[in-house]
Amino acid sequence: MADRIVLQGVSARGNHGVLDAEKRDGQTFLVDVMMLCDLEPAGRTDALEATVNYAEVANDVVARITGPSFDLIERLAEVIADDVLRHDLVEEVEVVVHKPEAPVGHPFTDVQVRVERRNAAHVVIALGTNLGDRGQTLADAVAALTALPGLTVTSVSDIVATEPVGGPEQPEYLNAVVTGRSLLHPHDLLVELHRIEALHGRTREVRWGARTLDLDLVQYGLPGGYREVVSDDPELTLPHPRAHERAFVLVPWLDADPRATLRVSEGRDGIRPVVDLLADLDRSGVRPGPRWEQQ
């Protein structure tokens, strides 16, 4: 496909870099975005909903440039690419981040980082453990997910400590949420999640009982997007039927993705921001857990 939308030279000041002066004083960044998508429907209908609103893309780019500081512009390019791929019509994206004021120490005209990413289904995976070396288990699980072919991890939440909900008496849990993009079919992804669980000694003998590792596929595809999968298959119900009532899922999910939404019923009106769902829940049993670097 040759159709594309190109947005060049989006400019704003940000504080990205490893040096203290870069964090303090900031500098100008420029970003180019090339989106590969099928523009024939827009060309035939003249309808905005048939294409990608590049003003929205520009707003997202500026928000990332001016937002929280990253050490590397590689990371800035990655999160911008992920934002663009939230538009389901975009099949591939190329993001170029320019840092013309970089402290190179020699005469130069520009520093660029260029990333190319394919669109895939946005997925949300909830992690939990309350047996063994819990922190190390979570760290190992995130490493296994990051290394999984066909899955690109885009964000990892902070760890939270939670009181057990339901089931027999058991130890406190550590929970986290990973978001990513998956080229794997939902059932194939579930098989891989179960494989990672098994590597950590997970057994399914008591419902809601203690476990060494729990990996739940909470959502596959953005709600309302054409990659969204809604399923009532008992082996893989999507979205997860109890996610909307579990603060130990929603708290870290919101940390990983502040713009997250979840389908709680059919139709457009059944899609709710996670922040709104969380406002209706008791969060007293969810507390900050250990930091990842302490594992």
Phi, psi and omega in degrees: 000135183254352182292137180203154171244129182242125178242113187246144169071029174294124191235140175195165177265137179219177184238045182266134180153167183268343183274149179301321181296324178293320179293323185278310190267332182074174179197173182274134174240145175237143183228134172250138179231126174244121183248123177268121182202164179275109183262002181299315179301321179293320179294328181277327187257340185060032184253131181299323182291350179268002180223189179258128179283103185288341173294321176295319178298315179299319178299319179294321179297312180297321179298324178287320180296316184273355184276202183307144186285139170247150175289322188244140174287345172299320178290321177300316178298321182295314183289329175294317178300318180295321177299315181297321182286357169291339175279108187300335181290340180280119181271324176215154178222143170240127179240129176242121176257123179257136178231076188290345180254020182300143180282073184281327180090003179215159177301135178199167180252331184192151167241131182232145167236129184239126176235146176237129182225141175269148177284151179202176181288131173288131181233153178234124182238124178263135181244140177208148177202143175218021176228148177073205178280087191298315181297317180294323178299316178297317180298318179294323180294317177298320177298319179293321177294319180298326182273356186286119178300135180091354177237127175249113178284126182252336180201145177232128181286168165293160177277140174239150174257133187224148173285142178301143179242117180074174177076187182286171176297135187198168183291167176297147179262154160250133183230154175204169177227138175245134171249154182192185175238132186240131169266355179278144172299148182308317180292324177293321177296319178299319177301318180293322177297317178294326178296317179295319176302313183297325178297338179256018174079020181290133172233156181240076182256324181236124180297131180062021179276177179299150180209150178289325179200134177233124176238110181253129172278105187278320186207142178231111184090148178289135179306126181088350178274162185283350173269357181296136175247122174244124187217139173252019176299124180303333179283335181203090178271125182229137350295170181304127190292342182244006183299323185292345181249012184246103179298329182289348171265313187290324181298306178291330178297315179296327176294319180287328184212093182298344180259013186299144173230156182222137175279125178248349176198175183289156175084167180299324181290346180273004179261122185237141171297138179300325180299325178286320177299320183292329181296337182267000186251155173279118182255013185295335181272007181242120183231159175301136178259192179293155178283151182301321184289351177275353182278000000 
